Amino acid sequence: MQNRMSQTEFIALIAMMFATIAFSMDSMLPALPEIGAQLSPDNINRAQMILTAFILGMGAGTFITGPLSDAFGRKPVILVGAIIYIAAAFVAWRSSSLEVVLAARVVQGLGAAGPRVVAMAVVRDLYSGREMAKMVSIAMMIFTIFPAIAPLMGAGIIALTGWRGIFLAFILFSLISTLWMGLRLPETLAPENRRAFRPHLLAAALREMARHPTVRLSIIVQTLCLASLFSMILSVQQIYDVIFGQAKNFPIYFGVVALVSGSASLLNAAIVMRIGMRRIVTWSLGAQICLSGLMLVTSEIGLPLAAYFWIFVVWQACVFFIMGMTMGNLNAIGMEPMGHIAGMAASIMGAISTVGAALLSAPVGLLFDGTILPLAAGIFLLSIIGFALMLKMGRIEAREAL
C-alpha cells in the first residue's frame, strides 16, 4: 500500500467509505416530510422507517461481509456490496409505494455493509492498538462531519429534482468511492491469510468473542451508543419541525451541530495515546448522563421557546460529540484481541451493535409525542447502562493486570 497510497489518502478513502452510511441516512432527513405526504399520507410518521429499514439491512449484511472478505479478500467484497447498493438505490428511485422504498432501503443497507465493515478490517490489517484507534478516530471525524453537508445536499437535491433525486446521488457517491478504492488501494489481505467461508467458523468466532469479557462488553456498549445516535437521528427532524417550527432551517442547524461535534474525533485522536480508550469512553458516557439528565429537567420546567430551542441544539451537539469520543475507541477495544479473525470479528461486532441499536432506537422514535421527553429519557437510560458496563470493564482489566 505504501508504494501507491499515502497515509493521508488512505485515511481519506476509509473516511469516504465510512461516510457512505452517514450520507445514506442524513441526506434523507429533509425528505421525510415530503415522502410521508406522498407515500404515507394517513400516517406521516411512518416515513422515518426509511431510516430504520436501512439500518436493519446494514446490520444484517454485516454478519456475512466480514467472513466473505476473510475468504475472498477485502476489495471483491466492497465491490459486490457497491453493486447491490447501487441497484437498490435505482429501485428506490423508480418506486411509487412506501413498501417498495422500504424493501429497497433494506437491500441498500445490505450493500452498504460492504464498505462499512470491510473498511474497518482493512484498517485492522494494517494497524493495531492505539495507533489503530487514532487512525479510526481521524476517519470517523469525516463520518461525524459529513452530516454537516448531507442534509444541505439533500435539501438542495429535493429543491431541484424532488426527493427521488437523492437516490441518484447515492449511486454517484458509491461509484466514486468504489472506483477510487479499485484503482488506488491494493488488496490488504494476503492469500495465505485468508479463511474459507464456513458457517461453523462464524459460529466459532461468535463463541470466542462472547467468551472474551472485554470484547463482549465493548459490543454491548457500542450498541447502546449507536442506539443513542439513531434515536436522535430518527427524532431530530420532527423536533425541529413540530416543536420549534424550524423545518426550513433544519439542514443549516443540523450542519452547524455536525461541524462542531466533528471536533470530537480530532480531540480523541490527540489524547487517546495518553489517556487510553476505556477511560475516554467511560468519562464520555458519564458526561452524557449529566447532560441528558439536565435535558430531562429542562423539558419539564416550561422555559421560553427560544431558550428551549438553543438548549436542545447544544444537547444535540453533545450527543454527536460524544459519539466521536466513543465509537472509534470501542471498535478498537473490541477488535484488538481479535486480530486473527479481523473480518469475522468486524462483522459480528457491527451486526450485533447495529441491529441491536436499531431495535432499541425505533421505539424511541415512534414514541415521539410532540415533546423532547421520550428522546431525552431514552438517551439518559442508554447512557446509564453503558457507563455501568464501562466501569465493569475497568474492574476486569484491573483484575487481569494483577
C-alpha positions in Angstrom: 0.0 0.0 0.0 2.8 2.4 0.9 4.1 2.5 -2.7 0.8 3.5 -4.1 -1.2 5.3 -1.4 0.0 7.8 1.2 -1.4 7.6 4.8 -3.4 10.8 4.1 -5.0 9.4 1.0 -5.7 6.1 2.9 -7.5 7.9 5.7 -9.5 9.9 3.2 -10.6 6.8 1.3 -11.5 4.9 4.5 -13.4 8.1 5.7 -15.4 8.2 2.5 -16.3 4.5 2.9 -17.5 5.3 6.5 -19.3 8.3 5.2 -21.5 6.1 2.9 -23.6 5.4 5.9 -23.9 9.0 7.1 -24.8 10.1 3.5 -27.3 7.3 3.1 -29.1 8.4 6.3 -28.7 12.1 6.9 -29.4 13.3 3.4 -32.8 11.6 3.7 -33.8 13.7 6.7 -35.1 16.8 4.8 -37.0 14.4 2.5 -39.0 12.7 5.3 -42.0 15.1 5.4 -42.4 15.0 1.6 -42.0 11.3 1.4 -44.6 10.9 4.2 -47.0 13.2 2.5 -46.7 11.4 -0.9 -46.3 7.7 0.1 -48.0 7.6 3.6 -50.4 10.5 3.9 -52.5 8.7 6.5 -49.5 8.2 8.8 -46.7 10.6 8.0 -44.6 9.3 10.9 -44.1 6.0 9.0 -41.6 7.9 6.8 -38.9 7.6 9.5 -39.0 3.8 8.8 -36.9 4.6 5.7 -34.0 5.2 8.1 -34.7 2.2 10.3 -35.1 -0.1 7.2 -31.6 1.0 6.0 -30.1 0.4 9.5 -31.6 -3.1 9.7 -30.4 -4.1 6.3 -26.9 -2.8 7.1 -26.8 -4.6 10.4 -27.9 -7.9 8.8 -25.4 -7.5 6.0 -22.5 -7.2 8.4 -22.9 -10.8 9.5 -21.6 -12.1 6.2 -19.5 -9.3 4.7 -16.6 -9.7 7.1 -16.3 -13.5 6.7 -16.6 -13.1 2.9 -13.8 -10.6 3.0 -11.7 -13.1 5.1 -12.3 -15.7 2.4 -12.1 -13.8 -0.9 -10.2 -10.6 0.0 -11.3 -7.1 1.0 -11.7 -5.5 -2.4 -14.0 -8.0 -4.1 -16.5 -7.8 -1.2 -16.5 -4.0 -1.2 -17.2 -4.1 -5.0 -20.1 -6.5 -4.7 -21.6 -4.5 -1.9 -21.4 -1.4 -4.0 -23.2 -3.1 -6.9 -26.0 -4.2 -4.5 -26.2 -0.7 -3.0 -26.4 1.0 -6.4 -29.0 -1.4 -7.7 -31.2 -0.9 -4.6 -30.9 2.9 -4.9 -32.1 2.6 -8.5 -35.2 0.6 -7.4 -36.0 3.1 -4.7 -35.7 5.9 -7.3 -38.2 4.2 -9.5 -40.6 3.1 -6.9 -44.1 4.5 -6.2 -45.0 3.0 -2.9 -43.6 3.2 0.6 -43.4 -0.6 0.9 -41.2 -0.8 -2.2 -39.0 2.0 -1.0 -38.6 0.3 2.4 -37.7 -3.0 0.8 -35.2 -1.3 -1.4 -33.7 0.5 1.6 -33.2 -2.8 3.4 -31.3 -4.1 0.4 -29.4 -0.9 0.1 -28.4 -1.3 3.7 -27.1 -4.8 2.9 -24.9 -3.4 0.2 -23.7 -0.6 2.4 -22.4 -3.2 4.9 -19.6 -3.9 2.5 -17.7 -0.7 2.7 -18.7 -0.2 6.3 -17.4 -3.4 7.8 -14.6 -4.3 5.3 -13.1 -0.8 5.6 -12.6 -1.5 9.3 -11.0 -4.8 8.6 -8.6 -3.1 6.1 -7.5 -0.7 8.9 -7.0 -3.7 11.2 -4.9 -5.4 8.5 -2.5 -2.5 8.6 -2.6 -1.1 12.1 -3.2 -2.2 15.7 -3.7 -1.0 19.2 -3.8 2.7 20.0 -2.4 3.5 16.5 -5.4 1.8 15.0 -7.7 3.8 17.4 -6.0 7.0 16.2 -6.5 6.1 12.5 -10.1 5.2 13.1 -10.8 8.4 15.0 -9.5 10.6 12.2 -11.6 8.7 9.7 -14.6 8.8 12.0 -14.2 12.6 12.0 -15.4 12.6 8.4 -18.2 10.2 9.4 -19.2 12.8 12.1 -18.7 15.9 9.9 -20.4 14.6 6.8 -23.9 15.2 8.3 -23.0 18.9 8.2 -23.4 18.8 4.4 -25.6 15.8 3.8 -28.9 17.4 4.9 -28.0 20.5 2.9 -27.2 18.4 -0.1 -30.5 16.5 0.4 -32.4 19.8 0.7 -30.7 21.1 -2.5 -31.4 17.9 -4.4 -35.1 18.0 -3.3 -35.4 21.6 -4.5 -34.0 20.6 -7.9 -35.4 17.2 -8.5 -37.7 16.2 -5.7 -36.9 13.6 -3.1 -36.3 10.8 -5.6 -33.1 12.6 -6.9 -31.4 11.7 -3.6 -31.2 8.1 -4.7 -29.4 9.2 -7.8 -26.9 11.0 -5.6 -26.4 7.7 -3.7 -25.5 6.0 -6.9 -22.9 8.7 -7.9 -21.3 8.7 -4.4 -20.9 4.9 -4.4 -19.4 4.9 -7.9 -16.8 7.5 -6.9 -15.7 5.7 -3.7 -15.6 2.3 -5.4 -13.6 3.4 -8.4 -11.2 5.2 -6.0 -10.7 2.0 -4.0 -10.4 -0.2 -7.0 -7.7 2.0 -8.7 -5.7 3.1 -5.7 -5.9 0.5 -2.9 -4.0 -2.7 -3.2 -5.5 -5.8 -1.6 -4.6 -5.8 2.1 -5.3 -9.5 2.9 -2.7 -11.8 1.5 -4.0 -15.1 0.0 -2.1 -17.2 2.6 -4.0 -15.3 5.4 -7.5 -16.0 4.0 -10.0 -18.3 5.7 -12.7 -20.3 4.0 -16.2 -19.1 4.4 -17.8 -21.8 6.6 -20.8 -21.3 8.9 -19.1 -23.2 11.7 -16.2 -20.8 11.6 -18.5 -17.9 12.1 -20.2 -19.7 15.0 -16.8 -20.4 16.5 -15.8 -16.7 16.1 -19.0 -15.7 17.8 -18.3 -18.0 20.7 -14.8 -16.8 21.1 -15.9 -13.2 21.2 -18.7 -14.0 23.6 -16.2 -15.7 26.0 -13.9 -12.7 26.0 -15.3 -10.3 28.6 -13.7 -7.1 27.2 -14.9 -7.8 23.7 -18.4 -8.8 24.9 -18.7 -5.6 26.9 -17.4 -3.4 24.1 -20.1 -4.7 21.7 -22.9 -4.1 24.2 -21.7 -0.5 24.9 -21.3 0.1 21.1 -24.9 -1.0 20.8 -26.1 1.5 23.5 -24.0 4.3 22.0 -25.3 3.7 18.5 -28.9 3.5 19.8 -28.5 7.0 21.3 -27.3 8.3 18.0 -30.0 6.6 16.0 -32.7 7.8 18.5 -31.5 11.4 17.9 -31.4 11.0 14.1 -34.9 9.4 14.0 -36.5 12.2 16.1 -34.5 15.3 15.3 -36.3 16.4 12.1 -39.7 16.2 13.8 -38.4 18.0 16.9 -37.2 20.9 14.7 -40.4 21.0 12.8 -43.2 20.2 15.2 -41.8 21.6 18.5 -39.8 24.6 17.2 -41.2 25.3 13.8 -37.7 25.3 12.3 -38.2 22.8 9.4 -36.8 25.2 6.8 -33.7 25.9 8.8 -33.2 22.3 10.0 -30.4 21.5 7.5 -28.4 24.5 8.5 -28.7 23.9 12.2 -28.0 20.3 11.7 -24.9 21.1 9.7 -23.5 23.5 12.3 -24.1 21.0 15.0 -22.3 18.3 13.0 -19.3 20.6 12.3 -18.9 21.4 16.0 -19.3 17.9 17.1 -16.9 16.7 14.4 -14.0 18.1 16.5 -14.5 15.2 19.0 -12.6 12.8 16.7 -9.7 15.2 16.5 -9.7 15.6 20.3 -9.8 11.8 20.7 -7.0 11.3 18.2 -4.9 13.8 20.2 -5.5 12.4 23.7 -6.1 8.6 23.2 -2.4 7.7 23.3 -2.0 9.4 26.7 -5.3 8.7 28.4 -6.4 5.4 26.9 -9.5 4.2 25.1 -11.5 2.8 28.0 -11.2 5.9 30.2 -12.3 8.2 27.4 -15.4 6.1 26.7 -16.2 6.0 30.4 -15.8 9.7 31.0 -17.8 10.5 27.9 -20.8 8.4 28.9 -20.7 9.9 32.4 -20.9 13.3 30.7 -23.8 12.1 28.6 -25.7 11.0 31.7 -25.4 14.5 33.2 -26.3 16.3 30.0 -29.3 14.1 29.2 -30.5 14.4 32.8 -30.3 18.2 32.5 -32.3 18.0 29.3 -35.0 15.9 31.0 -35.3 18.5 33.8 -35.3 21.4 31.3 -38.1 19.8 29.2 -40.4 19.9 32.3 -39.8 23.5 33.6 -41.6 25.5 30.9 -38.8 27.7 29.5 -39.5 30.2 26.8 -39.5 28.5 23.4 -36.4 30.4 22.1 -34.3 29.5 25.1 -35.6 25.9 25.0 -34.6 25.6 21.3 -31.0 26.6 21.9 -30.7 24.3 24.9 -31.8 21.5 22.7 -29.3 22.4 19.9 -26.5 22.4 22.4 -27.6 19.0 23.8 -27.9 17.6 20.2 -24.3 18.7 19.6 -23.2 17.0 22.8 -24.8 13.7 21.7 -23.0 13.8 18.4 -19.8 14.9 20.1 -19.8 12.0 22.5 -20.2 9.6 19.5 -16.9 10.9 18.2 -15.3 10.2 21.6 -16.7 6.7 22.0 -17.2 4.7 18.8 -13.6 4.6 17.4 -12.3 3.6 20.9 -15.0 0.9 21.4 -14.2 -0.5 18.0 -10.5 -0.6 18.7 -11.1 -2.2 22.2 -13.2 -4.9 20.7 -11.0 -5.6 17.7 -7.6 -5.6 19.4 -7.8 -9.2 20.8 -9.5 -10.4 17.6 -6.8 -9.7 15.0 -6.6 -13.3 13.9 -10.2 -13.2 12.9 -10.5 -9.5 12.0 -13.1 -9.8 9.2 -15.4 -12.1 11.2 -14.9 -10.0 14.3 -15.8 -6.8 12.5 -18.9 -8.5 11.0 -20.2 -9.8 14.3 -19.4 -6.6 16.1 -21.1 -4.5 13.5 -24.1 -6.7 13.0 -24.9 -7.1 16.7 -24.4 -3.4 17.5 -26.3 -2.1 14.5 -29.3 -4.4 14.7 -29.5 -4.0 18.4 -29.3 -0.3 18.2 -32.0 -0.2 15.5 -34.3 -2.3 17.7 -33.6 -0.1 20.7 -33.9 3.3 18.9 -37.0 2.5 16.8 -39.4 2.6 19.8 -37.8 5.9 21.0 -38.5 7.5 17.6 -42.0 6.1 17.4 -42.8 7.4 20.9 -42.4 11.0 19.6 -45.4 12.8 21.1 -44.6 16.4 20.3 -42.2 16.8 23.2 -38.5 16.0 23.8 -39.2 13.9 26.8 -39.1 10.4 25.0 -35.8 11.2 23.3 -34.1 12.6 26.4 -35.4 9.8 28.6 -34.2 7.2 26.1 -30.7 8.6 25.8 -30.4 9.1 29.6 -31.3 5.4 30.2 -29.0 4.1 27.5 -26.1 6.2 28.8 -26.5 5.0 32.4 -26.3 1.3 31.3 -23.3 2.0 29.1 -21.5 3.8 31.9 -22.1 1.0 34.3 -20.7 -1.6 31.8 -17.6 0.5 31.2 -17.0 0.6 35.0 -17.3 -3.2 34.9 -14.8 -3.4 32.1 -12.4 -1.3 34.1 -12.7 -3.7 37.1 -12.0 -6.7 34.7 -8.9 -5.0 33.3 -7.7 -4.3 36.9 -8.1 -7.9 37.9 -6.2 -9.1 34.8 -3.4 -6.7 35.5 -2.7 -8.3 38.9 
